[in-house]
Amino acid sequence: MNLLEIQSLTKSFEKPDGGSQTVVNVAGFVLAEREQAALSGESGCGKTTFLHLIAGILKADSGRILIAGKEMTALPEPQRDRLRATTLGYIFQTFNLLQGYTCLENVLLGMSFGPGADHAFARSLLERVGLRHHLDHYPRQLSTGQQQRVSVARALANRPRLVLADEPTGNLDHKNSRESLALIREACKENGAALLLVSHDREVLGQFEGVRDFHQMNQPAGDRA
């Protein structure tokens, strides 16, 4: 059964000269329940925009995005936010942790947008990612790899059915990159979540079977004056 279905998806942005540039033009894409897939593509090719469209952070110009049978592209903004909060988890390259809050508070705040705070589950997630003794630490007190682990725990906080990961190892060294990728994949598997990861790192992509080339999927129509 497909968890994610995309049909004729397009997104353009206005250029400084007033013209329009198409960034995403994807005819079709599917991801099954619990599937783990990776998209390859260099920086600037539209991968992040594609993920933001799936997450409802950006609104598509045309096309359909169906997640667990619900059409994200047909929903008004409040309902898109609700669907994102209850169904999706997002792991950002820059982590996007709130600096004034502890590790535990960052995860609990993520829960506040979904079913509500669950202290026991939040603690168990942070313990699962190796931060048992860092619950009360602030992001500035953590290493880069540890901050990434908090972002993984936060992405899983609302028990999402789909996790999106945007260059999740881009800011990590070689050792932390391998460990973080393994952690993301294991955590998604344990929680029954599908994973869609985008990256330009060949070593990261080499860990996935059947990597899909975003350049081939994405066929922008070009610029319009």
C-alpha positions in Angstrom: 0.0 0.0 0.0 1.3 3.4 -0.9 1.7 5.9 1.9 2.8 8.8 -0.4 1.5 9.5 -3.9 2.5 12.5 -6.0 0.9 13.4 -9.3 1.8 16.2 -11.7 3.4 18.4 -9.0 4.8 21.8 -9.9 6.2 24.8 -8.1 7.6 28.0 -9.5 9.2 31.1 -7.8 9.3 34.7 -9.0 12.7 35.9 -10.2 14.1 39.4 -9.4 13.4 40.5 -13.0 9.7 39.6 -12.5 9.8 36.4 -14.5 9.0 33.0 -13.2 11.3 30.0 -12.7 10.0 26.5 -12.3 11.9 24.6 -9.6 9.7 21.4 -9.2 7.9 19.6 -12.0 7.5 16.0 -11.0 5.0 13.9 -13.0 4.7 11.1 -10.5 6.3 9.6 -7.3 5.1 6.9 -4.8 6.5 5.6 -1.5 5.1 2.6 0.2 4.3 2.1 3.9 7.5 1.6 5.9 9.6 2.0 2.7 13.0 3.7 3.0 14.0 5.5 -0.1 16.7 8.1 -1.1 16.7 10.8 -3.7 20.0 11.9 -5.2 20.8 15.3 -6.6 23.2 18.1 -6.3 22.5 21.2 -4.1 20.1 23.7 -5.8 18.3 21.1 -7.9 15.0 21.5 -6.0 15.2 18.6 -3.6 14.5 20.7 -0.5 11.6 22.5 -2.3 10.2 19.0 -3.1 10.3 18.0 0.6 8.8 21.2 1.7 5.9 20.7 -0.8 5.3 17.2 0.6 5.4 18.5 4.2 2.9 21.3 3.3 5.5 24.0 4.3 5.1 25.3 0.7 2.0 25.3 -1.3 2.2 23.7 -4.8 1.2 25.6 -7.9 -0.5 22.5 -9.3 -0.7 18.8 -8.8 -1.6 16.4 -6.0 0.1 15.1 -2.9 -1.6 12.3 -1.1 -0.3 11.2 2.3 -2.1 8.3 4.0 -5.0 8.9 1.7 -5.4 12.6 2.5 -4.7 15.2 -0.1 -2.2 17.7 1.3 -2.6 20.0 -1.7 -6.4 20.3 -1.2 -6.2 21.4 2.4 -6.3 24.9 3.8 -3.3 26.0 5.8 -4.5 25.1 9.3 -5.4 21.6 8.1 -2.1 21.2 6.3 -0.4 22.1 9.6 -2.4 19.5 11.4 -1.7 16.8 8.9 2.0 17.6 9.1 2.0 17.6 12.9 0.3 14.2 13.2 1.6 12.3 10.2 5.1 13.7 9.3 8.4 14.0 10.9 11.1 16.3 9.5 14.9 16.1 10.0 16.5 19.3 8.9 20.2 19.6 7.8 20.6 22.6 10.2 18.7 20.8 13.0 16.5 23.8 13.8 16.7 23.2 17.5 15.4 25.9 19.8 18.5 27.2 21.6 16.6 28.4 24.8 15.2 25.0 25.5 16.7 21.7 26.7 16.9 18.5 24.7 13.8 17.2 26.5 11.9 20.5 26.0 12.7 20.5 22.3 11.1 17.1 21.9 8.1 18.0 24.1 7.5 21.2 22.1 7.5 19.1 19.0 4.8 17.0 20.6 2.7 20.0 21.4 1.8 20.4 17.7 0.4 16.9 17.6 -1.5 14.7 20.2 0.2 16.5 23.1 3.2 16.1 25.4 4.2 12.6 26.5 7.1 12.9 28.9 7.7 9.2 29.1 7.9 8.7 25.4 10.0 11.8 24.9 12.5 10.5 27.4 12.5 7.1 25.8 13.2 8.6 22.4 16.2 10.6 23.7 17.5 7.5 25.6 17.1 5.5 22.3 19.4 8.0 20.5 22.0 7.9 23.2 21.1 11.0 25.2 20.0 9.5 28.5 22.4 11.8 30.4 21.8 14.9 28.3 18.0 15.5 28.8 18.6 18.8 30.6 21.4 20.0 28.3 20.9 22.9 25.9 21.8 22.6 22.3 24.9 24.8 22.8 26.2 22.3 25.3 26.0 19.5 22.8 28.3 18.3 20.0 27.1 18.6 16.4 26.4 14.9 16.4 24.4 15.0 19.6 22.3 17.9 18.3 21.5 15.8 15.2 20.3 13.0 17.6 17.9 15.4 19.3 16.5 16.4 15.9 15.9 12.7 15.1 14.1 12.2 18.4 12.0 15.3 17.8 11.1 14.0 14.3 9.8 10.8 15.8 8.0 12.5 18.7 4.5 12.3 17.3 4.9 8.8 16.0 4.8 9.9 12.3 4.0 7.5 9.5 6.5 9.4 7.2 9.8 10.9 8.0 11.4 13.4 5.6 15.2 13.9 5.9 16.9 16.8 4.1 20.6 16.2 3.8 20.6 15.0 7.4 24.3 14.2 7.5 25.5 17.4 5.7 26.9 19.0 8.8 28.5 15.9 10.3 32.0 14.5 10.0 32.5 11.0 8.4 32.1 9.0 11.7 29.0 10.9 12.9 27.5 10.8 9.4 27.6 7.0 9.3 26.3 6.7 12.9 23.5 9.2 12.3 22.3 7.6 9.1 22.2 4.2 10.8 20.3 5.7 13.7 17.8 7.4 11.5 17.1 4.2 9.6 16.9 2.0 12.7 14.6 4.5 14.5 12.2 4.7 11.6 12.1 1.0 11.3 11.5 0.5 15.0 8.7 3.1 14.9 7.1 1.8 11.7 7.7 5.0 9.8 8.6 5.3 6.1 11.7 7.4 5.3 12.3 9.7 2.3 15.9 11.0 2.5 17.5 13.4 0.0 21.3 13.8 -0.3 24.1 14.5 -2.7 26.6 12.4 -0.6 27.5 9.2 -2.5 28.4 7.4 0.6 25.0 8.1 2.2 23.2 7.2 -1.0 25.2 3.9 -1.2 23.4 2.7 2.0 20.1 2.6 0.1 18.8 0.2 -2.5 17.2 1.6 -5.6 18.2 5.3 -5.2 16.1 7.5 -7.4 17.7 10.3 -9.3 15.9 13.6 -8.7 17.2 15.1 -11.8 15.4 12.4 -13.9 12.2 12.8 -11.9 12.2 16.5 -12.0 11.7 18.1 -15.4 11.3 21.9 -14.9 9.7 23.6 -17.8 12.3 26.4 -17.8 12.1 30.1 -17.2 9.2 32.3 -18.2 9.6 36.0 -18.9 
